[in-house]
Amino acid sequence: MKYALVTGGSRGIGKAISIKLAEMGYFVLINFNANTTDAENTLNEIRTKGGDGELFQFDVSDPEMIKIAIEGWQAKHPDEHIEVLVNNAGTSKDMLMIWMDEKDWTNVIRTNLDSFFYVTQLLLKDMLINKFGRIINVVSLSGIKGLPGQTNYSAAKAGVIGATKALAQEIGKKNVTVNAVAPGFIRTDMTKDLDEKELKKMIPLNRFGMPEEVAEVVGFLASEKSSYITGEVININGGLYT
C-alpha cells in the first residue's frame, strides 16, 4: 500500500489533488479541519472511481493536534510510511496592511507557513529512512509576485517557497524531492467572489484555471517521472506572471 497525505484535501484544489493521487494508486489520507461533509464527499468520489483513502482530521495551525494525529497513524502502521505529502491547506484574510489586525496576520502565517513545518517535519524521518519521498507545496502567485491587500498571505507563501528550496538541498541525497506549485486564478471557493470576466482579460490564456489542471502537475511531481526535479516552483497561472 502506498500512502499520500493531502492537507486541506476535501475541497477545491485539495480535492482535485486527492482524486488524482488516488487514481495513481495511492491510499489518500484526506486531511480536513471542520467540514466533515465535504471530506466525506471527496472520499466517496475517490471510492466511486475505484480508489481508496480515509479521513484525517486535524487543524494544520495546531502543532499539538498535528502531532497526535500523525504519530497516532504511524503507531498503527509501524511497517508503512507516508511517501507523498502535499501541503495544500491554507487560508487568506485580505486587508490593506495599515488596517490589518494582528490576529489576521498571525492566523494566516500559522495556517499557511507554520503548518509546512509542523506537518513536514513529522514525516521526514520515514522518508529519509526509506530513501524515497515526494513533498509538494501548494503556494501561490501571491508568494512570487506579491499582491496588494495580501501582505500576510504573500509573506506566508513566499516563506514556503524559500523553505522548499532550502529543504530540497538538505534531503536530495536521500532521494526525497521537494517542489512547489504556484497557482494563479483557479476556479474554486476562494475565487468565487472575484470578477472573473474582468480579471481574465489580464491572463494570456483568457480564462481562470481549473483545480484539475493544478492536480495534474502535482501528480507529475509525485511520480517517479519527476525524479530529477527538486527545489523548483512551477507556475500554473495561464501566463499571467512569468
Rosetta blueprint (number, residue, H / E / L):
1 M L
2 K E
3 Y E
4 A E
5 L E
6 V E
7 T L
8 G L
9 G L
10 S L
11 R L
12 G H
13 I H
14 G H
15 K H
16 A H
17 I H
18 S H
19 I H
20 K H
21 L H
22 A H
23 E H
24 M L
25 G L
26 Y E
27 F E
28 V E
29 L E
30 I E
31 N E
32 F E
33 N L
34 A L
35 N L
36 T H
37 T H
38 D H
39 A H
40 E H
41 N H
42 T H
43 L H
44 N H
45 E H
46 I H
47 R H
48 T H
49 K L
50 G L
51 G L
52 D E
53 G E
54 E E
55 L E
56 F E
57 Q E
58 F L
59 D L
60 V L
61 S L
62 D L
63 P H
64 E H
65 M H
66 I H
67 K H
68 I H
69 A H
70 I H
71 E H
72 G H
73 W H
74 Q H
75 A H
76 K H
77 H L
78 P L
79 D L
80 E L
81 H L
82 I E
83 E E
84 V E
85 L E
86 V E
87 N E
88 N L
89 A L
90 G L
91 T L
92 S L
93 K L
94 D L
95 M L
96 L L
97 M H
98 I H
99 W H
100 M L
101 D L
102 E H
103 K H
104 D H
105 W H
106 T H
107 N H
108 V H
109 I H
110 R H
111 T H
112 N H
113 L H
114 D H
115 S H
116 F H
117 F H
118 Y H
119 V H
120 T H
121 Q H
122 L H
123 L H
124 L H
125 K H
126 D H
127 M H
128 L H
129 I H
130 N H
131 K L
132 F L
133 G E
134 R E
135 I E
136 I E
137 N E
138 V E
139 V L
140 S L
141 L H
142 S H
143 G H
144 I H
145 K H
146 G L
147 L L
148 P L
149 G L
150 Q L
151 T H
152 N H
153 Y H
154 S H
155 A H
156 A H
157 K H
158 A H
159 G H
160 V H
161 I H
162 G H
163 A H
164 T H
165 K H
166 A H
167 L H
168 A H
169 Q H
170 E H
171 I H
172 G H
173 K H
174 K H
175 N L
176 V E
177 T E
178 V E
179 N E
180 A E
181 V E
182 A E
183 P E
184 G L
185 F L
186 I E
187 R L
188 T L
189 D H
190 M H
191 T H
192 K L
193 D L
194 L L
195 D L
196 E H
197 K H
198 E H
199 L H
200 K H
201 K H
202 M H
203 I L
204 P L
205 L L
206 N L
207 R L
208 F L
209 G E
210 M L
211 P H
212 E H
213 E H
214 V H
215 A H
216 E H
217 V H
218 V H
219 G H
220 F H
221 L H
222 A H
223 S L
224 E H
225 K H
226 S H
227 S L
228 Y L
229 I L
230 T L
231 G L
232 E L
233 V E
234 I E
235 N E
236 I E
237 N L
238 G L
239 G L
240 L L
241 Y L
242 T L
